[in-house]
Each structure stands twice: as C-alpha cells, then as structure tokens.
Amino acid sequence: MNAPAMPPSSPAPGARQHAWLLAPGMLWMLLFLLLPMLTMLCVSFWTQTTFTIEPTLTLDSWRAFFATPTYVGALWTTVSLWLITLLVCLLLGYPVALYIGLCVKNKTVQTALLVLCVIPFWTPFLIRVLAWRPMLGSEGAINLLLMQFGVIDAPLQILLFSPLSVVIGMVQIYVVFMVGPVAFMLARIDPGLIEAARDLGAGTGRILRTIVLPLSMPGVVVGAVFVSTMVLGEFATPAALSGRKVNMLGNIIVTQVGSLKWAFAAVAGVILTALTAAVVALLLRLVNLREEL
C-alpha cells in the first residue's frame, strides 16, 4: 500500500518574517542603486546629438571616449591619484592609529583622540579644500616657512595647481577614514598576546610583523575601501586645487552633464562605477571581513 503523499511544506514563520524584514532594504537598493545603474548603462548606448539625446542604440559615445586622449588620460590620472592618495593615507594614518589603538590604554583618551581627528569635518568640505590655496601658493605659508629656514631659495611653484596639490588636499580630507577603522581593530588586540610574545623573546619589529599587522588588516581593508570609493569619485578637490589642470573621471562627468551630453557622461559614469567596483572587490578579497569583524 502506497504511503499518502505529503503536502508541500510551507515556509517557516521565521523565514517569512526575515523576508519581510529584508524587503524594505531590498526595495531601497533596487530603486536607488540597481535601477539608476541600469539606467546609466542604457543611456551610455543612446545616440547623442549636439543638444539632444535619442534612445537609439549606438557605440559612438564609447568609441569617442577611448579615442580621445584627454578622456583616456583622465582615466589614468584617476587611477594614479587614487593609488598615491591611498598609499599616503596608509603611511600617515597607520602610525596614528597604532598610537591611539595600542599605546593609549585609557578608553576615554582614545575616544578624545579620535574626536580630534574628525574635528576638520566640522568645517564645510569646500572651505577645507579652498583653505589649501593660501597655504600652498607661491606666497603662501609653506613657501614662506621654507624660505625663512633656508630650505629653498625661491618659492616652489609645484605646490599649487598641480597633481601634488590635489594629493595633499585629498589626503588631508580622507586620511581620517583610514585612522578610524585601523585604530578600532588595534584596540581589539589582547594586550596579553603581545606580552606573551615579548616573554618568548620577540622584538618590537617581529611583534609588529607577526601579530599587530595581521590582526589590523581588516581595519586596513575597511579604511582602504572608504578612501578608495571617495577618492575615485572626486571632482571638487581637483577642480579647486589644480586650476583645471588635473582632470579625473568625476570632472569629466560634471563637464559633460553641464554640456548636456548625457550619453557621454553616462559612459564615464559606467567606467567609473566599474572601476570602483573592481577596486572594492579586490580589496575585499584580501580579508574575509565576515569572519574578522
């Protein structure tokens, strides 16, 4: 005698509850992230005329982007400035985070030092960027100090309206996003682990290489993701500190939108989005953040 067929199992109440809890976030991501990205991708293939755009698919905008040295140069400038800024933020931010996270034992003092790091954010973004102009100019404070101490004989023209000035401005703005995550991870290291390593004869250099650096890597990756996503999308800092001499992809997008060339701006936007996604994916492969955080 055949056994009676079992009715199909219905989803557990807990699973349905989880689905309802996820629904608002998924809907938000669909409407304000996925849909705009798909729209931008479609528009990049539309036909662009002088002042209008038609929904006729073509590759003209893509060909024009990669056939124009100015735009290809902007792509390479974006990548190079991102790499330099990220490296400088790491070199400057890691020692500060190391001091706050390991050397300072009092939690209140740690918090106070981190608050000091974010004090510049109490000032509007553009003011912080434009404040570098009188500092980096030929008659600015930095040149005057260098000449006063006899380091240079004539003002350095490279300090302003150059790629160096853009890097200086972006590092000052974004280095705090490297300090915070790294300091958080360093503060989680058990002091007994370092003491045990010292008891076994490990020196400071070996402790840094084998204990501190590996355990702080999740913070380094998180900080690198923060810095990378913001630097790759920059347009205000290069425009303000380079005198329009340094163009990143963000500047290309702003210029094309202002010229009503939506298809061309969409091409640059797609390339910038793909570049940012590739960088973030590469960084996240270095450390499994789900296990480490």
PEUR-V968010 format. One record per pair of residues at least 12 apart in sequence whose ideal C-beta (glycine too) atoms are under 6 Angstrom apart, sorted by the first residue. I is the first residue (numbers start at 1). GAP is how many residues later the second one is. D is the distance in Angstrom with one decimal. If there is no record, write none. Layout:
# PEUR-V968010
i;gap;d
I;GAP;D
I;GAP;D
This chain:
# PEUR-V968010
i;gap;d
40;226;4.9
40;229;5.1
41;229;5.6
43;219;5.9
43;220;5.9
43;223;4.1
44;222;3.8
44;223;4.5
44;226;5.2
45;12;4.8
46;217;4.9
48;13;5.8
48;213;5.8
48;215;3.8
51;209;5.8
53;209;5.1
53;210;5.6
61;202;4.4
61;203;5.0
61;206;4.8
62;205;5.7
65;202;5.0
74;173;4.5
74;175;5.7
74;178;5.2
77;171;5.9
78;170;4.4
78;171;4.8
82;149;4.9
82;150;5.5
84;83;5.5
85;82;5.6
85;85;4.8
85;86;5.8
85;146;5.0
86;141;5.5
88;83;4.9
89;82;5.7
89;85;6.0
89;86;4.6
89;89;4.6
89;138;5.2
92;83;5.5
93;82;4.9
93;85;3.5
93;86;4.5
94;88;6.0
96;83;5.2
97;82;4.8
97;85;3.7
97;86;4.0
100;13;5.0
100;83;4.5
101;82;4.2
101;85;2.7
101;86;4.4
102;84;5.3
117;59;4.8
117;62;5.5
118;58;5.8
129;40;5.5
129;108;5.4
129;111;4.8
130;110;5.8
132;37;5.3
132;109;6.0
136;23;4.2
136;24;4.1
136;29;5.4
137;23;5.2
138;17;4.0
143;12;4.2
143;13;5.9
161;81;5.8
161;82;3.8
161;84;5.8
163;83;5.4
165;76;4.3
166;71;5.9
166;72;5.0
166;75;5.3
166;76;5.3
166;80;5.3
169;68;4.6
169;72;4.8
170;61;5.7
170;67;5.3
174;53;4.9
174;56;5.7
177;46;5.8
177;49;3.9
177;50;5.4
178;45;3.8
178;49;5.9
181;38;4.0
181;41;4.0
181;42;4.4
182;34;5.6
182;37;4.0
182;38;5.8
182;41;5.7
184;35;5.9
185;31;4.8
185;33;5.5
185;34;3.3
186;30;5.3
189;26;5.4
194;13;6.0
197;14;6.0
217;70;5.1
218;69;5.1
218;71;5.8
218;74;4.0
218;75;5.9
221;62;5.4
221;65;5.5
221;66;4.7
224;59;5.2
225;55;5.6
225;58;5.4
228;51;5.0
229;47;5.9
232;44;4.9
233;17;5.5
234;14;5.8
234;16;5.4
235;15;3.1
235;16;4.8
235;19;5.3
238;13;5.8
249;19;5.5
249;23;4.5
252;16;4.8
253;12;5.1
253;15;4.9
253;16;5.7
